[in-house]
Amino acid sequence: MPGHFLLTNLLLEKMKTTARETGVEGRIVNLSSVAHICPYPDGILFEAINDKSRYFDKFAYGQSKLANLLHANELSRRLQVLLHIYSLSLSLSLSLFSSLPGGWCR
């Protein structure tokens, strides 16, 4: 989860400088999935992010995808740029998640 955030923050000033010097703006692309609708029932568990006793792989994946979207949204707000969201076959993704055993996705 912190990988996208950290990498973006490490590259951001370089991207701004390059855009000023060359007139060519770069892009930040964050990839997520429909799994963002399936984090832990309480949302992102900031207070227990490394708690192995509460870990469930499907919820952890959903939590990481939700964090990706929240990061992209906040970055868009702070940089005052338009956030583009594209979806590839959302209905297919939803059907795949809803068919997983255990009903882990709300």
C-alpha positions as CSV (number, residue, x, y, z in Angstrom):
1,M,0.0,0.0,0.0
2,P,2.6,2.7,0.8
3,G,4.5,1.8,-2.4
4,H,2.3,4.0,-4.7
5,F,2.3,6.9,-2.2
6,L,6.0,6.8,-1.6
7,L,7.1,6.4,-5.2
8,T,4.8,9.3,-6.3
9,N,6.1,11.6,-3.6
10,L,9.7,10.7,-4.4
11,L,9.1,11.6,-8.1
12,L,6.8,14.5,-7.8
13,E,9.3,17.4,-7.6
14,K,11.3,15.9,-10.4
15,M,8.2,15.7,-12.5
16,K,7.3,19.3,-11.8
17,T,10.9,20.5,-12.6
18,T,10.9,18.5,-15.8
19,A,7.6,20.0,-16.8
20,R,8.8,23.5,-16.2
21,E,12.1,23.0,-18.0
22,T,10.8,21.2,-21.0
23,G,7.2,22.2,-21.3
24,V,6.2,18.6,-21.3
25,E,4.0,17.4,-18.5
26,G,4.2,13.9,-17.2
27,R,1.4,11.7,-16.0
28,I,0.9,9.8,-12.8
29,V,-1.0,6.6,-13.4
30,N,-2.4,4.5,-10.5
31,L,-3.9,1.2,-11.2
32,S,-6.6,-0.2,-9.0
33,S,-9.5,-2.6,-9.3
34,V,-13.1,-3.0,-8.4
35,A,-11.8,-4.7,-5.2
36,H,-11.7,-1.3,-3.6
37,I,-15.4,-2.0,-2.7
38,C,-14.2,-5.0,-0.6
39,P,-11.9,-3.8,2.2
40,Y,-12.2,-4.8,5.8
41,P,-15.7,-4.2,7.1
42,D,-14.3,-1.2,9.1
43,G,-12.5,0.2,6.1
44,I,-8.7,0.8,6.2
45,L,-7.3,-0.5,9.4
46,F,-4.7,2.1,10.0
47,E,-4.3,1.2,13.7
48,A,-3.8,-2.5,12.8
49,I,-2.1,-2.3,9.5
50,N,0.5,-5.0,10.4
51,D,-1.6,-7.0,12.8
52,K,-1.2,-10.6,11.6
53,S,-4.1,-11.8,13.8
54,R,-6.6,-9.7,11.8
55,Y,-5.1,-10.3,8.4
56,F,-7.4,-11.7,5.7
57,D,-5.9,-11.7,2.2
58,K,-9.1,-10.7,0.3
59,F,-9.8,-7.8,2.7
60,A,-6.1,-6.7,2.6
61,Y,-6.2,-6.6,-1.1
62,G,-9.4,-4.6,-1.1
63,Q,-7.9,-2.3,1.5
64,S,-4.9,-1.7,-0.7
65,K,-7.0,-0.9,-3.7
66,L,-9.1,1.5,-1.7
67,A,-5.9,3.2,-0.5
68,N,-4.8,3.6,-4.1
69,L,-8.0,5.3,-5.0
70,L,-7.9,7.6,-2.0
71,H,-4.3,8.5,-2.7
72,A,-5.1,9.3,-6.4
73,N,-8.1,11.4,-5.3
74,E,-6.1,13.4,-2.7
75,L,-3.2,13.9,-5.2
76,S,-5.6,15.3,-7.7
77,R,-7.0,17.7,-5.1
78,R,-3.6,18.9,-4.0
79,L,-2.2,19.3,-7.4
80,Q,-5.5,20.8,-8.7
81,V,-5.6,18.6,-11.7
82,L,-8.3,16.5,-13.2
83,L,-8.6,12.9,-12.1
84,H,-9.5,10.6,-14.9
85,I,-11.0,7.2,-13.9
86,Y,-11.3,4.5,-16.5
87,S,-12.9,1.1,-16.0
88,L,-12.2,-2.0,-18.1
89,S,-15.2,-4.4,-17.9
90,L,-16.6,-3.3,-14.6
91,S,-19.5,-5.8,-14.9
92,L,-17.1,-8.7,-15.4
93,S,-15.0,-7.7,-12.4
94,L,-18.1,-7.4,-10.2
95,S,-19.3,-10.8,-11.2
96,L,-15.9,-12.3,-10.5
97,F,-15.8,-10.8,-7.0
98,S,-19.4,-11.7,-6.2
99,S,-18.8,-15.4,-7.2
100,L,-15.8,-15.9,-4.8
101,P,-16.5,-18.4,-2.0
102,G,-17.3,-17.1,1.5
103,G,-19.1,-14.0,0.4
104,W,-16.2,-11.8,1.6
105,C,-17.2,-8.9,-0.5
106,R,-20.1,-6.8,0.8
